[in-house]
């Protein structure tokens, strides 16, 4: 398994001083030959004054494959480092980048690789898929078979070095390629550093966790080519994935789960930096929370087939993340939707204004707690475990025997069984919906939410049009049931500010009364949405 992490150049410089790191291959052996594009090899000693002590920065090349560790022979002497220079090219209108592709030239060999995932599974932290390479870029073709755009011109370059180390873990040794250097474009440059880990799956996980804790390493949100494009355009790297996963139908059940985990981990990582910024708009927190909910729902969907300790550990991480996102999102909704509606009716009520000021302070505190979590080692470990779960194979062997029959079903058959079970539970919860009280309707809402997330994940396996109709009607039902939940959340938030006995008791009563009035008018609309939903065909039948 190959697994990449990004870290600061300063942290990368400290890697050899970790107690679990053996001496560098560059320090214990002659200059090693490391594969580069086109199967060629490069090994060039550092020039005088360009070694580690001189502060030379060495950085990653996407998709580098380490040399065989067994080729090393202990040897003393001055350090030898492999120098690397990569130049990325694109057309003036950035057509390759727009197509999610990157064209790199290194030592006369051209390499066309993915910049962001397409339909294939490409887990976070894994090397970029290479679509083609050769000495003549004119012989390369885009993913759809069309020729590369012309004219091509350099847009950014990387210059740096790579050293190789061995990280000892309780699951075996891991080869660590440490890459540091500079990304340069016409008007900007950026120091970058990455490590690529190579070894057995479980050893990779152990090593990655060690580097997260010791060096603040993290799962990269973009390839090195994506960072180069960011330097060239002065824009953030393009997101690897957004929204709900698009599940290929030819996968096994376990591979489908890995694909979903990888997709939604990418979505979480994309939104996390914006969600951590208290100055940002609320949408990033909302999108991150939706991705976490989808991923936890995916774990529940696939658990009958793949439930094991690694999956349970990932779900534990996600619960912690959900607890950090939830309060911030709830206060966002209250302060941007509920509060303006009430204030519009009572614009001059000073007691209401004092409560809203207290709510704004509480919202700020919740966002500060969210920022602390998203910048913590706990969140970075969460990302590592999720990315590892998406790309590793060893955990498949730990699935209990009683789950193997479900795991080995054809994916579409497994999906149909899951969806039918969830629909049966939803219909059972909503039976005699006209007579249900608010607590029971909350139960229907939860079943509807779980049904919708499962349908969104598995819908790509079935005809698109019936699936879209089913999910759309389910979304209407969920939204109308959500009005009831808004009232419950508003009551909970008012309790955080003292509730009916606190200093804001009068204004809290106004908020609770407003929410209760909305609940009274929404019930007939819930019943109509439920009746329409029951008329929908099961798109998986």
C-alpha positions, -999 to 999 in steps of 0.1 A, spaced: 0 0 0 12 36 -8 -2 63 14 7 100 12 6 127 39 12 164 38 30 184 65 49 216 70 85 218 57 96 225 93 79 193 105 94 173 76 128 184 86 122 168 121 113 134 106 148 119 110 148 128 147 117 107 155 127 78 178 110 52 156 129 63 124 159 43 113 188 60 97 181 75 62 187 52 33 206 82 19 228 82 50 234 45 51 238 35 15 250 48 -18 227 70 -37 195 49 -44 177 47 -77 141 58 -73 116 52 -101 105 83 -120 81 88 -149 85 63 -178 103 37 -157 135 57 -157 156 61 -125 173 91 -111 200 94 -84 220 125 -80 241 133 -50 235 166 -32 261 193 -42 282 208 -15 262 232 6 229 216 -5 224 189 21 199 188 50 220 212 71 219 238 44 181 239 46 174 226 12 137 218 8 128 185 -7 92 178 -19 69 151 -33 63 138 -67 28 125 -72 27 87 -74 64 80 -66 70 43 -60 98 36 -35 128 14 -44 132 -20 -29 143 -17 7 163 -49 5 187 -33 -20 202 -11 8 236 -20 22 248 -3 53 275 23 45 288 54 63 296 86 45 281 119 36 244 120 28 233 116 -8 199 131 -18 179 126 -50 171 159 -67 138 163 -85 124 188 -109 88 186 -123 72 211 -147 35 211 -152 20 223 -185 -14 233 -197 -31 253 -225 -36 291 -219 -72 285 -212 -64 257 -187 -83 230 -206 -65 201 -189 -72 215 -154 -108 220 -164 -109 183 -174 -94 172 -141 -61 163 -156 -24 174 -150 5 170 -175 39 168 -159 74 167 -175 103 152 -155 137 144 -170 123 144 -205 94 120 -197 58 134 -199 32 120 -176 -6 126 -178 -24 119 -145 -56 126 -128 -59 160 -110 -92 150 -93 -111 117 -93 -134 107 -122 -156 76 -120 -129 53 -107 -122 47 -71 -92 68 -60 -90 69 -22 -76 99 -4 -39 97 2 -34 73 -27 -11 81 -57 -28 98 -86 -39 74 -114 -15 78 -144 -33 78 -178 -2 77 -199 34 86 -201 61 89 -228 88 110 -243 64 128 -267 34 146 -253 18 146 -287 13 108 -283 -6 112 -251 -44 114 -251 -70 127 -226 -92 103 -207 -119 104 -235 -93 96 -262 -91 132 -275 -56 147 -281 -40 170 -256 -49 207 -262 -24 229 -279 -4 250 -275 10 238 -242 30 261 -219 46 257 -184 23 269 -156 42 258 -125 73 238 -114 86 219 -84 122 218 -74 134 199 -44 148 166 -31 137 133 -18 152 112 10 142 78 22 138 65 58 125 35 75 98 39 102 96 10 126 61 0 137 47 -29 157 32 -42 124 65 -41 105 87 -15 88 74 12 66 95 29 39 91 67 41 99 89 12 103 125 25 99 151 -2 105 188 3 109 217 -20 94 247 -37 65 251 -60 70 281 -83 48 299 -108 53 332 -125 42 354 -96 42 331 -65 60 303 -48 51 280 -20 72 257 2 57 222 3 65 189 20 50 154 19 58 119 29 49 88 10 45 56 31 50 22 15 45 -11 33 18 -35 46 -16 -20 53 -16 -23 90 19 -9 93 10 20 71 -19 28 95 4 27 125 30 49 108 5 74 96 -9 78 131 26 82 144 33 110 120 0 127 127 7 128 164 44 136 162 46 160 132 10 173 127 9 154 93 -25 152 76 -42 136 46 -36 159 17 -67 176 1 -50 178 -33 -22 161 -52 11 179 -57 -1 188 -91 -33 203 -75 -11 224 -52 10 235 -82 -22 247 -100 -32 265 -69 1 284 -69 -2 292 -106 -38 305 -103 -38 320 -68 -69 299 -61 -75 270 -37 -69 236 -53 -99 221 -71 -120 199 -48 -115 162 -53 -151 154 -47 -184 171 -37 -219 160 -28 -232 124 -27 -211 96 -40 -216 82 -75 -213 45 -70 -200 23 -99 -221 -8 -103 -193 -33 -111 -178 -32 -76 -181 -58 -49 -199 -49 -17 -167 -43 2 -151 -23 -26 -183 -2 -29 -181 6 8 -145 17 3 -155 39 -26 -182 56 -6 -159 61 24 -132 76 1 -157 100 -16 -172 113 15 -139 116 33 -128 139 4 -159 160 9 -153 163 46 -116 173 40 -126 199 14 -151 217 37 -132 214 69 -108 243 65 -136 267 56 -158 253 84 -129 260 108 -128 296 98 -152 315 121 -155 343 94 -168 319 68 -204 315 57 -225 288 74 -227 266 43 -193 249 49 -204 237 83 -237 225 68 -220 206 40 -194 190 63 -222 179 86 -242 164 57 -211 145 46 -206 131 81 -242 121 83 -240 104 49 -209 86 59 -223 74 92 -254 63 72 -232 44 48 -215 26 77 -250 16 89 -260 5 54 -230 -17 48 -225 -29 84 -244 -62 78 -217 -71 52 -185 -54 64 -189 -47 101 -156 -52 119 -133 -34 144 -118 -10 118 -153 1 107 -164 5 144 -133 27 150 -141 49 120 -176 53 132 -164 64 166 -142 91 150 -173 103 131 -194 105 162 -169 129 177 -168 150 146 -206 150 145 -207 163 181 -184 191 171 -204 201 140 -239 198 155 -240 227 179 -223 251 155 -248 242 127 -278 244 151 -269 279 162 -262 289 125 -298 278 116 -313 296 146 -294 329 141 -297 330 103 -333 316 98 -354 314 130 -341 346 147 -346 369 117 -382 357 113 -391 364 149 -372 397 149 -391 407 118 -424 404 138 -411 421 169 -383 445 157 -384 468 188 -386 442 216 -355 449 237 -357 416 256 -357 397 223 -327 416 211 -308 408 243 -316 371 238 -304 372 202 -272 389 214 -267 361 239 -274 336 211 -248 353 189 -222 349 217 -232 312 221 -229 307 184 -194 322 184 -184 299 213 -197 268 194 -178 278 163 -146 282 184 -150 247 198 -155 234 162 -124 252 150 -104 237 179 -116 202 169 -110 206 132 -74 218 139 -67 190 164 -48 157 161 -81 139 168 -95 152 135 -63 144 116 -64 109 130 -100 106 119 -91 116 84 -62 91 84 -84 62 96 -111 70 70 -86 73 41 -69 41 52 -103 23 54 -111 35 19 -78 22 4 -66 -7 25 -75 -44 20 -62 -60 52 -93 -51 72 -115 -72 48 -99 -103 64 -112 -93 98 -149 -93 88 -166 -119 110 -176 -151 93 -213 -146 99 -212 -115 77 -195 -131 47 -227 -142 30 -239 -106 29 -204 -93 18 -203 -118 -11 -238 -109 -26 -238 -91 -59 -239 -53 -51 -273 -46 -67 -289 -75 -48 -274 -63 -15 -286 -27 -22 -321 -39 -30 -323 -58 3 -310 -28 23 -334 -4 7 -364 -26 11 -356 -31 48 -354 6 53 -386 13 34 -404 -13 55 -392 4 87 -402 39 75 -437 28 64 -441 10 98 -431 42 117 -455 63 97 -486 40 99 -517 60 110 -496 92 107 -527 114 112 -529 101 148 -492 104 157 -479 128 183 -448 150 179 -424 125 194 -436 97 171 -433 121 141 -397 127 151 -392 90 148 -407 91 113 -383 120 104 -353 99 115 -365 69 95 -370 92 65 -336 107 68 -320 72 70 -340 61 40 -329 91 20 -292 88 28 -293 51 18 -312 59 -14 -287 86 -23 -258 63 -18 -273 33 -37 -294 50 -64 -266 51 -90 -270 13 -92 -305 16 -105 -324 35 -133 -319 72 -127 -353 87 -133 -374 66 -108 -346 70 -83 -347 108 -87 -385 109 -82 -383 87 -51 -355 108 -35 -372 141 -44 -405 131 -28 -386 117 2 -368 151 5 -401 169 6 -414 147 34 -381 151 53 -382 189 50 -418 191 63 -410 168 92 -379 189 98 -401 219 108 -411 199 139 -375 192 146 -367 229 143 -390 235 172 -373 209 193 -339 223 185 -351 258 193 -363 247 227 -329 230 233 -310 261 223 -332 283 246 -324 259 275 -287 266 269 -295 303 275 -314 297 307 -348 285 294 -380 294 311 -364 303 344 -333 322 332 -327 359 326 -340 355 290 -372 337 301 -396 361 284 -378 361 250 -372 324 252 -410 320 256 -415 341 224 -391 318 205 -408 286 218 -442 300 210 -432 310 175 -418 274 169 -450 259 183 -472 280 160 -452 267 130 -457 231 141 -494 236 142 -496 247 106 -472 221 92 -491 189 102 -516 189 72 -486 194 49 -468 165 64 -498 142 59 -500 153 22 -463 147 17 -466 113 33 -495 102 11 -475 113 -21 -445 94 -9 -464 62 -4 -475 64 -40 -438 63 -52 -426 31 -68 -396 14 -53 -369 22 -78 -349 -9 -69 -378 -34 -74 
